[in-house]
């Protein structure tokens, strides 16, 4: 008797009250995956989308062909950026809880994703982030005060009060404006890269998306256009397992890896330990070199875990076990890089505690300065005429009329 | 002056833009080697190469998403959406991204993308090749929106759109591609060579975005229209012997309110005609705008003649199309009020 068809519902490994279960995450030992030539044909390296590229082993030693062999001072800078990201996130969460800002999104547990990629790329490369790659801003030299003024929508807000907190941008840092609509940046990054190729420049575009929003059509448009035109682009899927409350199985991660979408479109897909700074760095460096040599784009899946809530409006204890983050098999990215530096004899717990203290003091001082330029609730406030500017390059007559109407209403 | 139909005028506009500015690129489905399903980009890939005139996958969202990225990286993309009916997969990229990029980044980033797309019915296109979606884009803040009704305006407006630093959605009433159309499908087709607006300069010129045109001055009534209906409305007024002032809106956003209001204040009567569906249509915005400013000068209620609030039916195309008879009946009604 043939079985009747039956609707499959993706399995969620553990819910609140159950023991964390990460048996579904397939791992490769650190150093086990071969590093192919950057010009390799996508069909010859499909294994990269199945295995897991790792450099740091459980003893914090860098091993295998993907080891980028970075100088100690580079590693220390990386650790500094990652700790700053974490300290900044923790402080900004607290300001939100105190009602000083309306909203915040932490990147806890995912710091290596943004920091390593930004450090592996050139300053001339263009970045199209989603909303959880604040680390890019730190690597590209953003001032803490400027980021905070955006969070506060105050008189020095780079977005002039028009965007939710964390929707930053940076022109000198070549970081694109973040959209609250998911996935839209993906084909835009490909278009940017196509333009670079049309102009004969050797800059690369890099973009990030969550595994959840990889379900959007924009993701597939991006992969298709990147593949068709061999655009010099790095397409990063940050697989942090959770899209708000929706497990990654619902984005199609149950049957195949997200990295495997790459070979499906005829481009390399690299599945990478996203909590391993060295692995993310090495994979990004490989993809960037490949893109600059005209061999086209790559898809990189960064396997990581969203250790905090989706945003300040979310409560993950309602849909996943509380102990999940600490049981995540790929550990914590800050602890792993710290452990590596200690293992090299180039760092200590004392130095680390001092660094945390120093960066926290910097964040606190920056916050004190930022609030002098106003908060969402306490003056000084932005000029409300700014509401009408930048809809178009020049103010059209109907907006002049509406601006005058608001002025009369408020006078 | 040369004689051009609207297809040739649009082609000439892009030829000039590609020739003058190396940052101009074209992209869209079938536009390159083949020259577009309506031949609007014919010969341009041959002349400017495959890196400036790109054939794309059938993915409107991808086309506009990529065009935005190109615009951010210093290019001036002109994207073709093969039919306006196909534009909806790109709606998020247009509405949430292209139109708002300058605003959300406080001017840090913007993308000067022009989107061309054929619209309107009268070509036996059925409900998926006949739509006029201007209202659902006019409602969006941050994108300019235009529709020419003749070859001269088509070329000048398209060059202006491409040179504009804001995004522009450029709607092409495809029933007018080969000739003016007065709404009577039984009559033999008339070529643009018989129409004064079929005379088009070969070189560079612009028609400013944001300016309506009085295509026929008159005193009895103001007819506000655009696209194909400009020609239908003129024929309808002529059939009644009315001295109508006929205005071609040309630019929805920004809207030339002054020209509309001055005319209605002069005539005291107004009829609005468009092909798109009536409910929530752009005619409602026109009507409200005029009524707010001209109430005390109006001698009769403003009327609208529009498409019915149904999809565009294949079998009943000419019953659906707001042709001369329907416009004339409405004109007579507005004129009757004393």
Interface residues (C-beta under 8 A of the other chain):
Chain A: X126 X128 X157 X158 X159 X160 X162 X163 X167 X169 X171 X176 X177 X179 X181 X184 X186 X187 X188 X189 X190 X191 X192 X193 X194 X195 X196 X198 X199 X205 X217 X218 X221 X222 X224 X225 X228 X229 X389 X390 X391 X392 X393 X396 X397 X398
Chain B: X25 X51 X52 X54 X56 X57 X59 X61 X62 X65 X66 X67 X68 X69 X70 X71 X72 X73 X74 X75 X77 X89 X92 X93 X96 X97 X101 X102 X103 X104 X105 X106 X107 X108 X109 X110 X141 X142 X144 X165 X166 X210 X253 X254 X255 X257
